[in-house]
Amino acid sequence: MDIRARFRLARGDFTLDVDLNLPGGGITALFGHSGSGKSTCLRAMAGLDRATDGYFAIGRRVWQDEACGLFVPPHQRPLGVVFQEPSLFPHLSVRGNMAYGQKRVLSADRRFSLPAIADLLGIEPLLDRPPAQLSGGERQRVAIARALLASPQILLMDEPLAALDLKRKLEILPYLERLHDEFSLPVIYVSHSPDEVARLANHLVLLDQGRQVASGPLREVLSRIDLPAIFADDAGVVIETRIAAQETDGLSRLEFCGGRIYVSRRDEPVGARVRCRIHARNVSLALVPQLHTSILNSVDACVVDLAPTDTPGHVLVRLDAAGEPLLARITRRSADRLRIRPGLALKAQIKAVALLA
């Protein structure tokens, strides 16, 4: 059940012009700088903005086909939408707000129950409270619960964490991850935060000035070296690892197909899966193993390609570590001194690893 989205929509000097084939499950992130067209694309999917040249379908269910004059209005589309502002009804309790999401769905068509969603999002203790007594993160979780209880075929989320401080973001991120783990429901997630995208997404669409510049599985898109302007200083990859051992010196050993890395001790048990992000700026290269260094993490890699960056005098190097892509950002002088070229075998030294889950 893939998602097909083609929109051409003009707004003054801005034009959205995208043609997307997206997976029918998992979390697809729409990422780009402010004004790139992320929210406009999501609003077109919801039917809130009507593209004069548009087509939108989930599997065989077509909600818009302008070539045939078909346009299903937003209130007739089985979808859920979560915006930056939760917009809860102040006169209703948490339970009342959640129950409101069920009213538009026949009992026989309801996919989720209120108790199950309350448990999933950790809001059982809040059910009898009014929205005024909730934190920002709690209000957003209630908004997500209300959207899910409408039994949508797709969940659209427009920067749902943008209005929250760091503490509240960290509070709600695990619940968003549970949406991915618990349901096959496709989620379209708009964000300008590389860390959110790296932590949550399975599929990534990069937008720039209203047009898609890349679309594909997260791992593949992040490892491309022809898109440095989109990520700027945030270029890097995401890898899936497994906790292989808990060391006696306060470290955990993680293993992935490219080797092993050490991080500060994790609470998860041995065998647990951990997603990590490795920034290109935190990877250095060496032709031979370095013995006198404080860097613990070093893996065998082979150079795939090089590309210039927006920073003068620097290059981005794409590496292959036993099938796992890595990126390194080094100076052009270092690249010349080490004679970095495709096919060269070397050591990739990872100075820092960002744990995402």
HELIX and SHEET records of a PDB file:
HELIX    1   1 LYS A   38  ALA A   46  1                                   9    
HELIX    2   2 GLU A   66  CYS A   68  5                                   3    
HELIX    3   3 PRO A   74  GLN A   76  5                                   3    
HELIX    4   4 VAL A   94  GLN A  102  1                                   9    
HELIX    5   5 SER A  107  ASP A  109  5                                   3    
HELIX    6   6 LEU A  114  LEU A  120  1                                   7    
HELIX    7   7 GLU A  124  LEU A  126  5                                   3    
HELIX    8   8 PRO A  131  GLN A  133  5                                   3    
HELIX    9   9 GLY A  136  LEU A  148  1                                  13    
HELIX   10  10 LEU A  166  GLU A  182  1                                  17    
HELIX   11  11 PRO A  194  LEU A  200  1                                   7    
HELIX   12  12 LEU A  218  LEU A  222  1                                   5    
HELIX   13  13 PRO A  228  PHE A  231  1                                   4    
HELIX   14  14 ALA A  232  ASP A  234  5                                   3    
HELIX   15  15 ALA A  280  ASN A  282  5                                   3    
HELIX   16  16 ARG A  332  LEU A  338  1                                   7    
SHEET    1   A 5 PHE A  14  LEU A  22  0                                        
SHEET    2   A 5 ILE A   3  ARG A  11 -1                                        
SHEET    3   A 5 ASP A  53  ILE A  58 -1                                        
SHEET    4   A 5 ARG A  61  ASP A  65 -1                                        
SHEET    5   A 5 LEU A  70  PHE A  71 -1                                        
SHEET    1   B 6 LEU A  79  VAL A  82  0                                        
SHEET    2   B 6 ILE A 154  ASP A 158  1                                        
SHEET    3   B 6 VAL A 187  SER A 191  1                                        
SHEET    4   B 6 ILE A  27  PHE A  31  1                                        
SHEET    5   B 6 HIS A 203  ASP A 208  1                                        
SHEET    6   B 6 ARG A 211  PRO A 217 -1                                        
SHEET    1   C 5 GLY A 259  SER A 264  0                                        
SHEET    2   C 5 LEU A 251  PHE A 256 -1                                        
SHEET    3   C 5 GLY A 236  GLN A 246 -1                                        
SHEET    4   C 5 ARG A 273  HIS A 279 -1                                        
SHEET    5   C 5 ALA A 354  LEU A 355 -1                                        
SHEET    1   D 5 VAL A 283  ALA A 286  0                                        
SHEET    2   D 5 ALA A 345  ILE A 350 -1                                        
SHEET    3   D 5 ASN A 297  PRO A 308 -1                                        
SHEET    4   D 5 HIS A 314  ALA A 321 -1                                        
SHEET    5   D 5 GLU A 324  THR A 331 -1                                        
END                                                                             
